[in-house]
Amino acid sequence: MKKVAFLTLTMLLWFCYGSVSQAGQSSSDLSAAWKIIRSKQFVDLTHAFEPGIPHWKGFADETREPVFSYAKDGFLVHLYTHVGQWGTHVDPPAHFVAGLRTIEQISPKEMILPLVVLDVHESVEKNADYSVTLSDVKAWESRHGKIPAGAFVAMRTDWSKRWPNAAAMANKDAGGISHYPGWSLDVLKYLYEDCKITASGHETTDTDPGIATSKDDYSLESYILHQNHFQIELLANLDKVPEYGALAIVTFPNVKAGSGFPARVFAILP
């Protein structure tokens, strides 16, 4: 399957650049590639944010107020007050590690990436505390080949379907312990150290499973950020994209010395 995808990509590039060159235009002209891309289906992987949305337990809610209005001023401007890690957001390395990269130090070349989706939603349906395993990864690779270097790897749990119900997202038991899925250290080490992926993301509020975060254990998020890589939290609509073959466009504002900020992530389907 992966070989077919690469063959298709090669043919696409030949068509874009070969046909453009034959038409007498510069081989560096990307207009043909743009025509192909804009014909594809785009899927937004981002929740719209607003006051009252699910968020980490230590954060205050967003507030917003109009500072200019249509009636008084002829135009509308709001003052937004929220933490950087609000809604679907980016966690740069500096979020946990002093001296590592802040938002503006993440290159734009790290924002257009092959999308890999590890689909474990059926396991999560049976066990809300499920953590993705190496067996899940190897099963993906048996279908598509080795996870490519530079990929954006998203874990599909369908937890985002609980949005925007904060109680359902937290899924606490009578003792106040949250039960939601998460990553595992062996999978993250394989992805970042062996496969050399660029970034990862998930649908929950945290990298670590709810049982861990209920004990203030964020060791898995710490692992990713200590690798000087970034992650995206609170993704949406992963059930609408394929396991492999799409592109992930992972964008966020260019915040000087930024420790986190809302992101806009979308997929371009093959």
Beta strands, then each sheet from edge to edge (+ up, - down):
strand 1: 42-44
strand 2: 63-68
strand 3: 77-81
strand 4: 89-91
strand 5: 112-119
strand 6: 152-156
strand 7: 199-202
strand 8: 230-233
strand 9: 244-251
strand 10: 261-262
strand 11: 264-268
sheet 1: 1+ 11- 9+ 5- 6- 7- 8- 4+ 10-
sheet 2: 2+ 3-
end
